């Protein structure tokens, strides 16, 4: 008995034994434990286990900011760790051999969800493998509906998914197999991809489905001229819906051929002045020139800020010539009504050549700053300085060369507000420059740097300044995802943490990615925490060592472990349950009420979630009396 108990207390062995009850081929065995290393996120995506990374193609799965890989489209339960994970991962990878081996030992894993997964990831060979097997199951059940074994709510039909994935071969395969359910989404997706053969296929075989305005809008957006022509010929009602929006989209993409095609259909749908304005805003000079050549439209200067901010020197020059402006015949209107960042001297020189005031130009290079100051005689204001040190919209890392130039003028005296802004923006080069020039700061500098995770700025301020930070920094440290910053702040006593400070335990999964090291450090410092909530968050991440690290730092009460156990059962985290149960026994005697509650939860999962578990080993563990 003691050896059996020892085995049951080792989570990896329990999870392997549980899945081996039906037998598993040795070459695919490692896949059966990977489901426990995933993290189920609220947006129906998963963080994949590191062991799966070597099998993934780099262009298939994007990496998250902390190096983990996110995946959507497994068509598994997103509320618990689905036992079908190894099958669906093999399908996603396109591994026909592994798919076949898993199905040979676990035929019950095959549902139409597997077919959806194969279609979603363009695995035609696996679709062809699964279809006859599903048909066989259906025939035995007396049904003909391939969707009857669906276990997960799905929004889209199979052909819609094929079209969304731009996969005509699989779409044709399914249609020929009698699976022809689809909606206008299929044609819309084909148009988005510019897949004219797919559109012709759908138009010929499913003329009743049609498409929506989205088809034309996306075809125009992506420059699919042949698709636009097809839609004009076969779907006139769709084309005429929101025609003005379609024209503007053609202008914004700069596809003159498509614009000409649309204008020929309805010449007066949108006034040329509006199209000219849209072209200027989106930097499409050739469209502006075509409109002027065909309609005489010259536009107005309402879009001057957009032209200048986008750096379109050629467009501004053409507009100046078109309107006959010069130093002797300047415009009487201030073209720059709002602050506009400018990087090139050519742009400000053009504006200056027509007598434009340049006070609203925000220089992003020393050359522009010098032109403004020397040639245009602009007096730098607080607004200029704040933009230069990193306080622009959107915030930047500042422009140290611009700051250096401004400091050499008679107009600028920088203050602690500027240093605080630079520190908050993480503009270390600006912070260092201002410090060297004798500019002070306030506690707001350190507060802002800590809040935004700028460790290099925090280190510089600590080494060279004495202002420190405010009590607000306590919350910034507690919520920081940057373990190195948290450790630095504590090691150097930058924040006086009160004894009542508590580690936050937010519910959102995304908050926790990459933050566990910081949380462990805070636990080491003795800060309070809601242990029940913390253990439940750890359970979602599925790593036994994470639970061990937490309880090593902070003993867990019986009620805390009970909450974690309940969450683990609901997630079907079979690899954690033996460890959590052992923790529960160490926390105090397990009452019959607790055993009954856990058993009831297991019964509910077993009854209502077909691919949770398997539960037999845990049932025996709960029923055993020590």
HELIX and SHEET records of a PDB file:
HELIX    1   1 UNK A    2  UNK A    8  1                                   7    
HELIX    2   2 UNK A   11  UNK A   19  1                                   9    
HELIX    3   3 UNK A   20  UNK A   22  5                                   3    
HELIX    4   4 UNK A   26  UNK A   32  5                                   7    
HELIX    5   5 UNK A   34  UNK A   37  5                                   4    
HELIX    6   6 UNK A   50  UNK A   53  1                                   4    
HELIX    7   7 UNK A   85  UNK A   93  1                                   9    
HELIX    8   8 UNK A   96  UNK A  105  1                                  10    
HELIX    9   9 UNK A  107  UNK A  109  5                                   3    
HELIX   10  10 UNK A  112  UNK A  120  1                                   9    
HELIX   11  11 UNK A  124  UNK A  141  1                                  18    
HELIX   12  12 UNK A  158  UNK A  164  1                                   7    
HELIX   13  13 UNK A  168  UNK A  176  1                                   9    
HELIX   14  14 UNK A  184  UNK A  193  1                                  10    
HELIX   15  15 UNK A  196  UNK A  205  1                                  10    
HELIX   16  16 UNK A  213  UNK A  221  1                                   9    
HELIX   17  17 UNK A  225  UNK A  234  1                                  10    
HELIX   18  18 UNK A  236  UNK A  240  1                                   5    
HELIX   19  19 UNK A  243  UNK A  253  1                                  11    
HELIX   20  20 UNK A  256  UNK A  265  1                                  10    
HELIX   21  21 UNK A  272  UNK A  281  1                                  10    
HELIX   22  22 UNK A  285  UNK A  295  1                                  11    
HELIX   23  23 UNK A  301  UNK A  303  5                                   3    
HELIX   24  24 UNK A  304  UNK A  309  1                                   6    
HELIX   25  25 UNK A  313  UNK A  322  1                                  10    
HELIX   26  26 UNK A  345  UNK A  353  1                                   9    
HELIX   27  27 UNK A  366  UNK A  370  1                                   5    
HELIX   28  28 UNK A  371  UNK A  375  3                                   5    
HELIX   29  29 UNK A  382  UNK A  386  1                                   5    
HELIX   30  30 UNK A  387  UNK A  391  3                                   5    
HELIX   31  31 UNK A  400  UNK A  407  1                                   8    
HELIX   32  32 UNK A  416  UNK A  425  1                                  10    
HELIX   33  33 UNK A  428  UNK A  436  1                                   9    
HELIX   34  34 UNK A  443  UNK A  451  1                                   9    
HELIX   35  35 UNK A  455  UNK A  464  1                                  10    
HELIX   36  36 UNK A  473  UNK A  478  1                                   6    
HELIX   37  37 UNK A  483  UNK A  491  1                                   9    
HELIX   38  38 UNK A  509  UNK A  512  1                                   4    
HELIX   39  39 UNK A  516  UNK A  524  1                                   9    
HELIX   40  40 UNK A  531  UNK A  541  1                                  11    
HELIX   41  41 UNK A  544  UNK A  553  1                                  10    
HELIX   42  42 UNK A  558  UNK A  570  1                                  13    
HELIX   43  43 UNK A  574  UNK A  587  1                                  14    
HELIX   44  44 UNK A  592  UNK A  608  1                                  17    
HELIX   45  45 UNK A  616  UNK A  623  1                                   8    
SHEET    1   A 3 UNK A  39  UNK A  40  0                                        
SHEET    2   A 3 UNK A  45  UNK A  47 -1                                        
SHEET    3   A 3 UNK A  70  UNK A  72 -1                                        
SHEET    1   B 2 UNK A 340  UNK A 342  0                                        
SHEET    2   B 2 UNK A 361  UNK A 363  1                                        
END                                                                             
